[in-house]
């Protein structure tokens, strides 16, 4: 029998703390946020209302950068555009929409595209008729339709894109409720 030696080297391998919890699957929820691995194909259901999705589901690219870069817009729009193109992160996700939400997206895209010619027409009419209020109404109409159309058309809004995981807002509760809860990693 050997005496206990507190100074001998440990026989068991040293415990290595996990730096990232590896998870099964590739999509989870974290509150109201969707968490996915890169190249994730979400279940074939509408991410807004959980109804069956229209097939085939498009594999769409999403870009994101740290919001702090938006400060450059105040400096110069062109500088911002160049920097944003360099620092932005990219990922791709297949997110389904049902018939109803796909139609809503197409209407939103149509409104966004129509915003510029409609607004410009009113503004030119205002210039032609020398009516300041008509020019202002045209500018407001253009901005309003553009913002409203984009809001109707957007599918997922990236809130963070990291090297492994990406986070998105824009999913409905009914869809999120079917996903497992995200418990770790980055
Ligand atoms: Zn839907």
Boltz pocket constraint, residues with backbone or C-beta under 6 A from the ligand:
constraints:
  - pocket:
      binder: B
      contacts: [[A, 46], [A, 47], [A, 48], [A, 49], [A, 50], [A, 51], [A, 97], [A, 98], [A, 99], [A, 100], [A, 101]]
      max_distance: 6.0
